[in-house]
Amino acid sequence: MKKNRASLVILAVLAFFVSCPCSAAEQPEEPSSPLPVKVLLLPKFEVGELCGDDPGEAQYYFEHYLAGGEAYDVPNSSCALYYKDGVALCLLGMGKVSAALNTAAVLSDSRFDFSQAYIISTGCCGSAYGSTVMGDVFIISTVVDYDLGHHMDAREIEDPDGTTWFHDVNYDSYAVVRLDPELTDRVYALVKETPLHTTEVTRAYMLAVFNGEDWAGRDPQVLRGTSVTADNYWKGIYGHENALLMAETYQCTDPYTATEMEDVAVARAVRQMGLLDRLIIIRDSVNMDVYMPGVTPESFWSGDEPHTLRGDDNVESADIFFTAMKNNFDVGRIITDRILEGRF
């Protein structure tokens, strides 16, 4: 009896893994002709598995569009491309180098036809204090490279209250990518009224740390904005002022709202492939771009435990992380469904 019961358990476990909707067939047979891609989703990381646990940048999209699809290792890259019914998804990795290399590798994969694809770069971000709240979702119209130009240590400049970035026109053609304005307008018009959510913990936290200012207590919204891409996880008033100055100096279409670590690289790779007019960037705010009161860089980053934005009571992001991920998906799903329906 015990042997039979054990056999039944083993069969049940095997059946689960065979039928699990989140499984993906590894290395399927090579397609006889390029697989058409209507939507290419480019999140950067996942906090655990692609489905069934706490969601990061990819999980909501993967579960909804790609569960049960196929997974292809992408040549000359560090990533796999998941594919199902005209939707593809690739986790690019964090930072500009990984994002650029993997984007170029994916778009160069001859097994897929991206000629009619819309490319959606999606993920979380920090956002500008004074004008945004955690949980906001941004439709990005311009991306700026934070690292190009000249950066000074604040201790070495003559004006201790001034910015620490100096513009260099020699970098301008690399430092800014302007997305297709007609496409950005169309996307924003489609999603600007999307209901977004926050938590009472996050709302109370924002009001407390920003002294009850009106902007800090509002509901999250879908906003247009400029994103400033850095290869370092910067925070603080000097970085905030630098980002504002960059958006002004480069005459960006929309104000600085978001900072992240990949999108200028994604945009440049997509532009190099001739597909910039099909690029959409969606970012959701999970933290602010300045330190919270009483927090210093040493207290924030020097501990033995790895820094994380996830948790029920985080000093940087309160409990907004997973809610913000859902906000991003609620916006991205509207766009993706319209594309798949042929009504975009």
Beta strands, then each sheet from edge to edge (+ up, - down):
strand 1: 25-26
strand 2: 35-36
strand 3: 39-42
strand 4: 70-73
strand 5: 80-84
strand 6: 87-90
strand 7: 112-113
strand 8: 118-127
strand 9: 137-145
strand 10: 150-151
strand 11: 165-166
strand 12: 176-178
strand 13: 222-229
strand 14: 256-260
strand 15: 279-288
sheet 1: 1+ 4+ 5- 6+ 3+ 8+ 14- 13- 9- 12+
sheet 2: 1+ 4+ 5- 6+ 3+ 8+ 15+
sheet 3: 2+ 7+
sheet 4: 10+ 11-
end
